[in-house]
Amino acid sequence: MAKAKTKFFCTDCGYESPKWFGKCPGCQAWNTMVEETESVVKTQGMNAPIFQSKEKAQSIINIESDKEPRILTGIGELNRVLGGGIVPGSLVLVGGDPGIGKSTLLLQTSHALTTQGLRVLYISGEESVRQTKLRADRLGALSGELYVLCETNMESIEEAIEQIQPQFLVIDSIQTVFMPEVTSAPGSVTQVRECTTRFMRIAKIRGIATVLVGHVTKEGAIAGPRMLEHMVDCVLYFEGERHHTYRLLRAVKNRFGSTNEIGIFEMGEIGLTEVENPSELFLSERPLGVAGSAVVASMEGTRPVLVELQALVAATHFPSPRRMCTGMDHQRMALIIAVLEKRMGMFLQNQDAYLNVAGGVKLDEPAIDLAVAVSIASSFRDISTKPYDVFFGEVGLTGEVRGVSRAETRVKEAAKLGFRRVIMPEKSMKGWKHPQDIQIIGVSTVADALKVALD
């Protein structure tokens, strides 16, 4: 009997090597090489019937450029993230922490699609059909056009697809599906790659909108080779804090829409419900008249979101002061503290600084810089900001406040929620009509902003 050969695969990028490396030569990631048995299996491969295509190359000017039809899911927040609905024949990958609500969201989506007359096949490799039925009873997601199958064998799944002919297909999850002719274990790099390739061909050739659920690693990335995200049309991450009831659905790749959109849901006893006005949710418990609190007008795609920033500056008892933040980039916070020390003369070298984005939401755009600077200065000077002030603007290293995009949208959202004053970059005040029911103050430096906000 021939000795089985082994190869090492990188779980991040799929790099192959005959020997183990601590650092992947392909993506430079550490401790991502895993060992798998290499076996030569004679299969039909690309000659299989599902891979046969009779299409011929066409001149690009002869191809019709009609708008791609979309299927509305019946869930507005999901439609927003997908760019207006699901495109037939698309392959979508959904990732998230265990228990965050991925299966709940997809079961509710499946039920909403069946109410429109579509046939849905929900394949679960982790739950039995009875467990899925219990969850459907709790969510009220019962329909005669919703078919449920507990299967992990790729050949059996293809037979079910051929028999039922669904318009929408859910695979929960891709790490549990295996191909019998591939000897490696389910969830391995080879199995995930081969099964995803097969589902991609099924989706494209048959025009079935397919959703794959992916497990995530402890770092938060989708488990499996990095090429998994390259193969699909759309990658969605379902995020949320364990101690909060709301969930964020964020697109990091979308061939049919924007990648900056987010959908916000709230988890309850009857499943996920849409949050139409997230700003009210994030500001519902905001204290008034407290030093270190500031409201920022941030943008998530085309949606404005008002969030409270809380800063606490206190004398340190250690040789090196602590700098901790939650919900934003730690390096960005250190940069703003350095600007306050150098340009504003604040002696923060002997002060611990803590920053928190209230509600657990994560902000990553430069427009939050001004609100961060105001909240830190407010806590350091122990002077509270006005309770109805909103801030946004990018802070440069020389202490200037730079302009940001979509200023009009941010201001309108603040006015709609009853805020009376907006402190924003002076350069962003041109080219749009100012609302009459809110005062707009333009500033060019951080010193000007602090003078207006704290005096």
C-alpha positions as CSV (number, residue, x, y, z in Angstrom):
1,M,0.0,0.0,0.0
2,A,1.4,3.4,-1.0
3,K,2.3,5.7,1.8
4,A,-0.1,8.6,2.1
5,K,1.4,12.0,1.3
6,T,0.7,15.0,3.4
7,K,0.6,18.7,2.5
8,F,0.3,21.9,4.5
9,F,-2.4,24.5,3.7
10,C,-2.8,28.0,4.9
11,T,-6.3,28.5,6.4
12,D,-6.2,32.2,5.4
13,C,-5.1,32.2,1.8
14,G,-5.0,28.6,0.8
15,Y,-1.2,28.5,0.2
16,E,0.1,24.9,-0.3
17,S,3.5,23.7,0.8
18,P,5.1,20.2,1.3
19,K,6.5,21.3,4.7
20,W,5.2,23.3,7.6
21,F,6.0,27.0,8.1
22,G,5.3,29.0,11.2
23,K,4.7,32.0,9.0
24,C,2.8,31.6,5.7
25,P,4.9,32.6,2.7
26,G,1.8,33.6,0.9
27,C,-0.1,36.0,3.2
28,Q,2.6,36.4,6.0
29,A,0.1,35.2,8.7
30,W,1.5,33.3,11.7
31,N,0.3,29.8,12.8
32,T,-2.1,29.3,9.9
33,M,-0.6,26.2,8.3
34,V,-2.5,23.0,8.8
35,E,-1.7,19.5,7.7
36,E,-3.9,17.5,5.4
37,T,-3.6,14.2,3.7
38,E,-3.1,14.4,-0.1
39,S,-4.8,11.7,-2.1
40,V,-5.2,11.2,-5.8
41,V,-8.9,10.5,-6.6
42,K,-10.2,10.0,-10.1
43,T,-13.3,12.0,-10.5
44,Q,-15.1,13.6,-13.4
45,G,-13.8,17.0,-12.3
46,M,-14.6,19.8,-14.7
47,N,-16.1,17.2,-17.1
48,A,-19.0,16.6,-14.7
49,P,-22.4,17.5,-16.2
50,I,-22.9,20.4,-13.9
51,F,-19.7,22.1,-15.2
52,Q,-20.7,21.7,-18.9
53,S,-21.6,25.0,-20.6
54,K,-22.4,25.6,-24.2
55,E,-22.0,29.4,-24.1
56,K,-19.6,31.1,-26.5
57,A,-17.6,34.2,-26.2
58,Q,-19.4,37.4,-27.2
59,S,-18.3,40.9,-28.1
60,I,-19.0,43.1,-25.1
61,I,-20.9,45.7,-27.2
62,N,-23.4,43.0,-28.2
63,I,-24.2,42.0,-24.6
64,E,-27.4,43.5,-23.3
65,S,-26.9,45.7,-20.3
66,D,-30.4,45.4,-18.7
67,K,-30.6,46.1,-15.0
68,E,-30.1,42.9,-13.0
69,P,-33.5,41.8,-11.5
70,R,-33.6,41.5,-7.8
71,I,-35.7,39.6,-5.3
72,L,-36.9,41.6,-2.4
73,T,-36.5,39.6,0.8
74,G,-39.3,41.2,2.7
75,I,-36.7,42.4,5.3
76,G,-35.8,46.0,4.6
77,E,-32.5,46.0,6.5
78,L,-31.3,43.0,4.6
79,N,-32.3,44.5,1.3
80,R,-30.3,47.6,2.2
81,V,-27.1,45.7,2.9
82,L,-27.5,43.6,-0.3
83,G,-27.9,46.7,-2.4
84,G,-31.7,46.4,-3.0
85,G,-32.4,42.7,-2.8
86,I,-31.1,39.3,-3.7
87,V,-29.8,38.8,-7.3
88,P,-30.9,35.5,-8.8
89,G,-27.9,33.2,-9.3
90,S,-25.8,35.1,-6.7
91,L,-23.7,33.4,-4.1
92,V,-23.7,35.0,-0.7
93,L,-21.5,34.2,2.3
94,V,-22.7,35.0,5.8
95,G,-20.4,34.8,8.8
96,G,-20.7,35.6,12.5
97,D,-20.0,34.4,16.0
98,P,-21.8,31.3,17.3
99,G,-25.3,32.2,18.6
100,I,-25.3,35.6,17.1
101,G,-28.5,34.9,15.0
102,K,-27.3,33.8,11.5
103,S,-29.7,30.8,11.3
104,T,-32.5,32.9,12.7
105,L,-32.0,35.6,10.1
106,L,-31.9,33.2,7.2
107,L,-34.9,31.2,8.4
108,Q,-36.9,34.4,8.7
109,T,-35.7,35.5,5.2
110,S,-36.7,32.1,3.8
111,H,-40.2,32.4,5.2
112,A,-40.5,36.0,3.9
113,L,-39.5,34.7,0.4
114,T,-42.1,31.9,0.5
115,T,-44.9,34.4,1.1
116,Q,-43.9,35.9,-2.3
117,G,-44.5,32.5,-4.0
118,L,-40.8,31.4,-4.1
119,R,-39.7,27.9,-3.3
120,V,-37.0,27.7,-0.7
121,L,-34.7,24.8,0.3
122,Y,-33.0,25.1,3.7
123,I,-30.2,22.6,4.2
124,S,-28.9,22.3,7.7
125,G,-25.8,20.3,8.5
126,E,-25.8,21.2,12.2
127,E,-29.4,20.8,13.3
128,S,-31.9,18.0,12.7
129,V,-35.2,18.8,10.9
130,R,-37.1,18.7,14.2
131,Q,-34.8,21.3,15.7
132,T,-35.3,23.5,12.7
133,K,-39.0,23.0,13.0
134,L,-39.0,24.0,16.6
135,R,-37.2,27.2,15.7
136,A,-39.6,27.9,12.9
137,D,-42.5,27.4,15.3
138,R,-41.0,30.0,17.6
139,L,-40.4,32.5,14.8
140,G,-43.7,31.8,13.0
141,A,-41.8,30.8,9.9
142,L,-44.1,28.0,8.7
143,S,-44.9,27.7,5.0
144,G,-45.6,24.9,2.5
145,E,-43.0,26.2,0.1
146,L,-40.2,26.0,2.7
147,Y,-38.4,22.7,2.5
148,V,-35.9,21.6,5.2
149,L,-33.3,18.9,4.8
150,C,-30.6,17.7,7.2
151,E,-27.7,16.6,5.0
152,T,-24.0,17.1,4.6
153,N,-23.2,14.8,1.6
154,M,-22.7,17.0,-1.5
155,E,-24.1,14.3,-3.8
156,S,-27.3,14.0,-1.7
157,I,-27.6,17.8,-1.6
158,E,-27.4,18.0,-5.4
159,E,-30.1,15.3,-5.7
160,A,-32.4,17.3,-3.4
161,I,-31.8,20.5,-5.5
162,E,-32.6,18.6,-8.7
163,Q,-35.8,17.2,-7.1
164,I,-37.2,20.4,-5.4
165,Q,-35.9,23.0,-7.9
166,P,-35.7,25.9,-5.4
167,Q,-35.3,29.6,-6.3
168,F,-33.5,30.2,-3.0
169,L,-31.0,27.9,-1.3
170,V,-29.5,28.1,2.2
171,I,-26.5,26.0,3.3
172,D,-26.0,26.0,7.0
173,S,-23.1,25.7,7.2
174,I,-20.5,25.3,4.4
175,Q,-17.9,23.8,6.9
176,T,-20.2,20.7,7.5
177,V,-20.6,19.8,3.8
178,F,-18.2,17.2,2.3
179,M,-17.6,15.5,-1.0
180,P,-17.2,11.7,-0.7
181,E,-14.4,11.6,-3.3
182,V,-12.2,14.0,-1.3
183,T,-10.6,12.1,1.6
184,S,-10.0,15.1,3.9
185,A,-12.3,15.8,6.8
186,P,-15.3,18.1,6.5
187,G,-14.3,21.7,7.2
188,S,-10.8,21.3,5.9
189,V,-9.3,23.6,3.3
190,T,-9.8,21.2,0.4
191,Q,-13.4,20.3,1.3
192,V,-14.5,23.9,1.8
193,R,-12.9,24.9,-1.5
194,E,-14.3,22.1,-3.6
195,C,-17.8,22.3,-2.1
196,T,-17.9,26.1,-2.5
197,T,-16.9,25.7,-6.2
198,R,-19.7,23.2,-6.7
199,F,-22.3,25.5,-5.1
200,M,-21.0,28.4,-7.2
201,R,-21.6,26.5,-10.4
202,I,-25.0,25.4,-9.3
203,A,-26.0,29.0,-8.5
204,K,-24.7,30.4,-11.8
205,I,-26.0,27.7,-14.1
206,R,-29.4,27.2,-12.5
207,G,-29.9,30.8,-11.4
208,I,-30.5,29.9,-7.8
209,A,-29.8,32.6,-5.2
210,T,-27.6,30.7,-2.7
211,V,-26.6,31.7,0.8
212,L,-23.7,29.9,2.6
213,V,-23.3,30.2,6.3
214,G,-19.6,30.3,7.4
215,H,-18.1,29.7,10.8
216,V,-15.6,32.3,12.1
217,T,-12.3,31.9,13.8
218,K,-11.4,33.4,17.2
219,E,-10.1,36.5,15.5
220,G,-13.5,37.0,13.8
221,A,-12.5,36.1,10.3
222,I,-14.5,33.4,8.3
223,A,-12.9,30.0,8.8
224,G,-11.4,28.3,5.8
225,P,-9.2,29.5,2.9
226,R,-9.2,33.2,2.1
227,M,-10.2,32.3,-1.5
228,L,-13.6,31.4,-0.1
229,E,-14.4,35.1,0.1
230,H,-13.0,35.7,-3.4
231,M,-15.3,33.0,-4.9
232,V,-18.6,34.4,-3.6
233,D,-20.4,37.5,-4.9
234,C,-21.2,39.0,-1.5
235,V,-19.7,38.6,2.0
236,L,-21.8,39.6,5.0
237,Y,-20.7,39.7,8.6
238,F,-23.3,39.5,11.4
239,E,-22.0,41.3,14.4
240,G,-23.1,42.2,17.9
241,E,-22.1,42.3,21.5
242,R,-23.0,39.4,23.7
243,H,-24.6,41.7,26.3
244,H,-26.7,43.7,23.9
245,T,-29.8,42.8,22.1
246,Y,-29.2,44.5,18.7
247,R,-27.2,43.0,15.8
248,L,-25.4,44.6,12.9
249,L,-25.3,43.1,9.5
250,R,-22.4,44.5,7.5
251,A,-21.3,43.9,3.9
252,V,-17.5,43.7,3.4
253,K,-17.8,42.6,-0.3
254,N,-20.7,43.1,-2.7
255,R,-20.5,42.8,-6.4
256,F,-24.1,44.2,-6.8
257,G,-24.1,47.1,-4.4
258,S,-22.2,49.2,-1.8
259,T,-19.9,47.7,0.8
260,N,-20.5,50.4,3.3
261,E,-24.1,49.7,4.2
262,I,-25.2,48.2,7.5
263,G,-28.5,46.7,8.6
264,I,-29.5,46.9,12.3
265,F,-31.7,44.3,14.0
266,E,-32.9,43.8,17.5
267,M,-33.0,40.2,18.9
268,G,-36.2,39.3,20.8
269,E,-38.3,36.3,21.7
270,I,-39.9,36.2,18.3
271,G,-36.6,36.5,16.4
272,L,-34.9,39.5,14.8
273,T,-36.8,42.7,14.2
274,E,-35.7,45.7,12.1
275,V,-34.5,48.9,13.7
276,E,-35.6,51.7,11.4
277,N,-34.1,54.5,13.4
278,P,-30.8,53.3,15.0
279,S,-29.9,56.8,16.3
280,E,-32.7,56.8,18.7
281,L,-31.6,53.3,19.9
282,F,-28.0,54.4,20.5
283,L,-29.0,57.6,22.3
284,S,-31.9,56.3,24.4
285,E,-29.8,56.1,27.6
286,R,-27.6,59.1,27.1
287,P,-26.9,61.1,30.3
288,L,-27.3,64.9,30.0
289,G,-24.9,67.4,31.5
290,V,-22.0,64.9,32.2
291,A,-18.4,65.7,31.5
292,G,-16.8,63.5,28.9
293,S,-19.9,62.8,26.8
294,A,-20.3,63.9,23.2
295,V,-22.6,62.9,20.3
296,V,-21.1,62.3,16.9
297,A,-22.9,62.1,13.6
298,S,-21.3,59.2,11.8
299,M,-22.1,57.6,8.4
300,E,-22.6,53.9,7.8
301,G,-22.8,53.7,4.0
302,T,-25.7,56.0,3.0
303,R,-27.2,55.9,6.5
304,P,-26.5,58.6,9.1
305,V,-26.1,57.3,12.7
306,L,-25.8,59.4,15.8
307,V,-23.8,57.8,18.6
308,E,-22.6,58.9,22.0
309,L,-18.9,58.9,22.7
310,Q,-17.8,58.7,26.4
311,A,-14.4,59.6,27.6
312,L,-12.8,59.3,31.1
313,V,-9.5,61.0,31.9
314,A,-8.1,60.3,35.4
315,A,-4.7,60.6,37.1
316,T,-2.6,57.5,36.6
317,H,-0.8,55.5,39.3
318,F,1.6,53.8,36.9
319,P,4.8,55.0,35.3
320,S,3.1,54.8,31.9
321,P,-0.5,56.0,31.5
322,R,-3.1,53.6,30.1
323,R,-4.9,54.2,26.9
324,M,-7.9,52.1,26.3
325,C,-10.8,52.4,23.9
326,T,-13.8,50.3,22.8
327,G,-15.5,50.7,19.5
328,M,-12.8,52.6,17.5
329,D,-9.2,52.3,16.4
330,H,-6.8,52.5,19.4
331,Q,-4.1,54.2,17.2
332,R,-6.6,56.9,16.2
333,M,-7.3,57.7,19.8
334,A,-3.5,58.0,20.6
335,L,-3.1,60.3,17.6
336,I,-5.9,62.7,18.9
337,I,-4.4,62.7,22.4
338,A,-1.1,63.7,20.9
339,V,-2.7,66.5,19.0
340,L,-4.4,67.8,22.2
341,E,-1.1,67.7,24.1
342,K,0.9,69.4,21.4
343,R,-1.6,71.9,20.0
344,M,-3.8,72.6,22.9
345,G,-1.3,72.4,25.7
346,M,-3.2,69.7,27.7
347,F,-0.8,67.8,30.0
348,L,-2.1,64.3,29.5
349,Q,1.2,62.4,30.0
350,N,0.2,61.6,33.6
351,Q,-3.4,60.8,32.8
352,D,-5.1,57.5,32.0
353,A,-7.5,57.9,29.1
354,Y,-10.5,55.6,28.4
355,L,-12.9,56.0,25.5
356,N,-16.1,54.1,24.8
357,V,-18.5,54.1,22.0
358,A,-21.8,53.7,23.9
359,G,-24.0,50.8,22.8
360,G,-21.2,48.6,21.6
361,V,-21.3,49.9,18.0
362,K,-18.0,50.2,16.1
363,L,-17.0,53.4,14.3
364,D,-14.1,53.5,11.8
365,E,-14.4,56.7,9.8
366,P,-12.2,59.8,10.3
367,A,-15.3,62.1,10.8
368,I,-15.5,61.0,14.5
369,D,-12.1,62.6,15.3
370,L,-13.6,65.9,16.4
371,A,-16.1,64.3,18.8
372,V,-13.3,62.2,20.3
373,A,-11.2,65.3,20.9
374,V,-14.2,67.2,22.5
375,S,-15.1,64.3,24.8
376,I,-11.5,63.8,26.0
377,A,-11.0,67.6,26.6
378,S,-14.4,67.7,28.3
379,S,-13.4,65.0,30.8
380,F,-9.9,66.4,31.3
381,R,-11.3,69.9,32.1
382,D,-14.4,68.5,33.9
383,I,-16.7,70.7,31.8
384,S,-19.7,69.1,30.3
385,T,-20.8,69.8,26.7
386,K,-24.2,71.2,25.8
387,P,-26.7,68.3,25.8
388,Y,-28.1,69.2,22.3
389,D,-24.7,69.6,20.5
390,V,-23.5,67.2,17.7
391,F,-20.0,67.0,16.4
392,F,-18.3,65.7,13.3
393,G,-15.1,66.4,11.5
394,E,-11.6,65.0,10.8
395,V,-8.7,66.2,12.9
396,G,-5.2,66.7,11.3
397,L,-1.9,66.5,13.0
398,T,-1.5,70.3,13.0
399,G,-4.8,70.7,14.8
400,E,-6.9,71.7,11.8
401,V,-10.4,70.3,11.3
402,R,-10.8,68.9,7.8
403,G,-14.0,68.6,5.8
404,V,-15.9,65.3,5.5
405,S,-18.4,63.9,3.1
406,R,-22.2,63.9,3.4
407,A,-22.4,66.8,5.8
408,E,-26.0,67.7,4.7
409,T,-27.2,64.2,5.5
410,R,-25.6,64.3,9.0
411,V,-27.0,67.6,9.8
412,K,-30.6,66.6,8.7
413,E,-30.4,63.5,10.9
414,A,-29.4,65.6,13.9
415,A,-32.2,68.1,13.3
416,K,-34.7,65.3,13.0
417,L,-33.7,64.0,16.4
418,G,-34.2,67.4,18.0
419,F,-30.5,68.6,18.4
420,R,-30.1,72.3,18.3
421,R,-26.5,72.9,17.3
422,V,-24.0,71.2,15.0
423,I,-20.3,71.9,15.3
424,M,-18.6,70.8,12.0
425,P,-15.8,71.7,9.6
426,E,-16.1,75.1,8.1
427,K,-15.0,73.6,4.7
428,S,-18.1,71.3,4.7
429,M,-20.6,74.1,5.0
430,K,-20.6,75.1,1.3
431,G,-22.7,73.7,-1.5
432,W,-25.9,72.7,0.3
433,K,-29.0,74.3,1.9
434,H,-28.8,74.7,5.6
435,P,-31.9,73.7,7.7
436,Q,-33.6,76.5,9.5
437,D,-34.4,74.6,12.7
438,I,-30.8,73.9,13.8
439,Q,-27.7,76.2,14.3
440,I,-24.7,75.2,12.3
441,I,-21.2,76.4,13.5
442,G,-18.2,75.9,11.3
443,V,-14.8,75.6,12.8
444,S,-11.3,75.4,11.2
445,T,-9.2,74.2,14.2
446,V,-9.6,72.0,17.3
447,A,-9.1,75.1,19.4
448,D,-12.1,76.8,17.8
449,A,-14.2,73.7,18.4
450,L,-13.3,73.4,22.1
451,K,-13.9,77.1,22.6
452,V,-17.5,76.8,21.2
453,A,-18.2,73.4,22.8
454,L,-16.9,74.0,26.3
455,D,-17.2,77.7,27.0
